[in-house]
Protein backbone atom coordinates (compact mmCIF):
# COMPACT_ATOMS: atom_id res chain seq x y z
CA UNK A 1 0.00 0.00 0.00
CA UNK A 2 1.36 3.40 -0.90
CA UNK A 3 2.15 6.13 1.57
CA UNK A 4 -0.70 8.17 0.05
CA UNK A 5 -3.31 5.51 0.81
CA UNK A 6 -6.13 6.36 3.18
CA UNK A 7 -7.56 3.94 5.69
CA UNK A 8 -11.27 3.32 6.11
CA UNK A 9 -13.42 0.80 7.92
CA UNK A 10 -15.86 -1.09 5.73
CA UNK A 11 -18.39 -3.57 7.10
CA UNK A 12 -19.14 -6.51 4.81
CA UNK A 13 -21.83 -9.11 4.92
CA UNK A 14 -20.01 -12.17 6.37
CA UNK A 15 -20.48 -14.25 3.21
CA UNK A 16 -19.20 -11.46 0.98
CA UNK A 17 -16.19 -11.00 3.24
CA UNK A 18 -15.49 -14.72 3.11
CA UNK A 19 -15.71 -14.71 -0.70
CA UNK A 20 -13.38 -11.69 -0.88
CA UNK A 21 -10.82 -13.33 1.39
CA UNK A 22 -10.89 -16.55 -0.64
CA UNK A 23 -10.61 -14.67 -3.92
CA UNK A 24 -7.75 -12.56 -2.58
CA UNK A 25 -5.86 -15.59 -1.32
CA UNK A 26 -6.34 -17.55 -4.53
CA UNK A 27 -5.11 -14.66 -6.70
CA UNK A 28 -2.36 -13.42 -4.37
CA UNK A 29 -4.00 -10.01 -4.12
CA UNK A 30 -5.30 -8.18 -1.08
CA UNK A 31 -8.92 -7.55 -0.18
CA UNK A 32 -8.06 -3.84 -0.40
CA UNK A 33 -6.99 -4.28 -4.02
CA UNK A 34 -10.32 -5.90 -4.87
CA UNK A 35 -12.31 -3.22 -3.05
CA UNK A 36 -10.34 -0.41 -4.71
CA UNK A 37 -10.87 -2.03 -8.12
CA UNK A 38 -14.62 -2.40 -7.50
CA UNK A 39 -14.94 1.23 -6.39
CA UNK A 40 -12.97 2.45 -9.41
CA UNK A 41 -15.25 0.41 -11.67
CA UNK A 42 -18.39 1.86 -10.04
CA UNK A 43 -17.04 5.42 -10.34
CA UNK A 44 -16.10 4.82 -13.99
CA UNK A 45 -19.63 3.55 -14.69
CA UNK A 46 -21.06 6.65 -13.02
CA UNK A 47 -18.85 8.86 -15.20
CA UNK A 48 -20.02 7.00 -18.33
CA UNK A 49 -23.64 7.41 -17.25
CA UNK A 50 -23.16 11.15 -16.68
CA UNK A 51 -21.54 11.48 -20.10
CA UNK A 52 -24.46 9.64 -21.70
CA UNK A 53 -26.92 11.97 -19.94
CA UNK A 54 -25.02 14.99 -21.27
CA UNK A 55 -25.07 13.59 -24.81
CA UNK A 56 -28.81 12.97 -24.66
CA UNK A 57 -29.90 16.16 -22.89
CA UNK A 58 -31.45 17.60 -26.06
CA UNK A 59 -33.54 14.51 -26.78
CA UNK A 60 -37.28 14.82 -26.22
CA UNK A 61 -38.63 13.31 -23.03
CA UNK A 62 -41.38 10.73 -22.85
CA UNK A 63 -43.56 10.32 -19.78
CA UNK A 64 -44.18 6.89 -18.32
CA UNK A 65 -47.80 7.07 -19.43
CA UNK A 66 -46.75 7.98 -22.98
CA UNK A 67 -44.30 5.09 -22.99
CA UNK A 68 -47.02 2.64 -21.92
CA UNK A 69 -49.40 4.03 -24.56
CA UNK A 70 -46.69 3.65 -27.22
CA UNK A 71 -45.94 0.07 -26.17
CA UNK A 72 -49.64 -0.76 -26.24
CA UNK A 73 -50.14 0.81 -29.68
CA UNK A 74 -47.30 -1.31 -31.05
CA UNK A 75 -48.71 -4.50 -29.55
CA UNK A 76 -45.94 -4.87 -26.95
CA UNK A 77 -48.38 -4.83 -24.00
C-alpha positions as CSV (number, residue, x, y, z in Angstrom):
1,X,0.0,0.0,0.0
2,X,1.4,3.4,-0.9
3,X,2.1,6.1,1.6
4,X,-0.7,8.2,0.1
5,X,-3.3,5.5,0.8
6,X,-6.1,6.4,3.2
7,X,-7.6,3.9,5.7
8,X,-11.3,3.3,6.1
9,X,-13.4,0.8,7.9
10,X,-15.9,-1.1,5.7
11,X,-18.4,-3.6,7.1
12,X,-19.1,-6.5,4.8
13,X,-21.8,-9.1,4.9
14,X,-20.0,-12.2,6.4
15,X,-20.5,-14.3,3.2
16,X,-19.2,-11.5,1.0
17,X,-16.2,-11.0,3.2
18,X,-15.5,-14.7,3.1
19,X,-15.7,-14.7,-0.7
20,X,-13.4,-11.7,-0.9
21,X,-10.8,-13.3,1.4
22,X,-10.9,-16.6,-0.6
23,X,-10.6,-14.7,-3.9
24,X,-7.8,-12.6,-2.6
25,X,-5.9,-15.6,-1.3
26,X,-6.3,-17.6,-4.5
27,X,-5.1,-14.7,-6.7
28,X,-2.4,-13.4,-4.4
29,X,-4.0,-10.0,-4.1
30,X,-5.3,-8.2,-1.1
31,X,-8.9,-7.6,-0.2
32,X,-8.1,-3.8,-0.4
33,X,-7.0,-4.3,-4.0
34,X,-10.3,-5.9,-4.9
35,X,-12.3,-3.2,-3.0
36,X,-10.3,-0.4,-4.7
37,X,-10.9,-2.0,-8.1
38,X,-14.6,-2.4,-7.5
39,X,-14.9,1.2,-6.4
40,X,-13.0,2.5,-9.4
41,X,-15.3,0.4,-11.7
42,X,-18.4,1.9,-10.0
43,X,-17.0,5.4,-10.3
44,X,-16.1,4.8,-14.0
45,X,-19.6,3.5,-14.7
46,X,-21.1,6.7,-13.0
47,X,-18.8,8.9,-15.2
48,X,-20.0,7.0,-18.3
49,X,-23.6,7.4,-17.2
50,X,-23.2,11.1,-16.7
51,X,-21.5,11.5,-20.1
52,X,-24.5,9.6,-21.7
53,X,-26.9,12.0,-19.9
54,X,-25.0,15.0,-21.3
55,X,-25.1,13.6,-24.8
56,X,-28.8,13.0,-24.7
57,X,-29.9,16.2,-22.9
58,X,-31.5,17.6,-26.1
59,X,-33.5,14.5,-26.8
60,X,-37.3,14.8,-26.2
61,X,-38.6,13.3,-23.0
62,X,-41.4,10.7,-22.8
63,X,-43.6,10.3,-19.8
64,X,-44.2,6.9,-18.3
65,X,-47.8,7.1,-19.4
66,X,-46.7,8.0,-23.0
67,X,-44.3,5.1,-23.0
68,X,-47.0,2.6,-21.9
69,X,-49.4,4.0,-24.6
70,X,-46.7,3.7,-27.2
71,X,-45.9,0.1,-26.2
72,X,-49.6,-0.8,-26.2
73,X,-50.1,0.8,-29.7
74,X,-47.3,-1.3,-31.0
75,X,-48.7,-4.5,-29.5
76,X,-45.9,-4.9,-27.0
77,X,-48.4,-4.8,-24.0
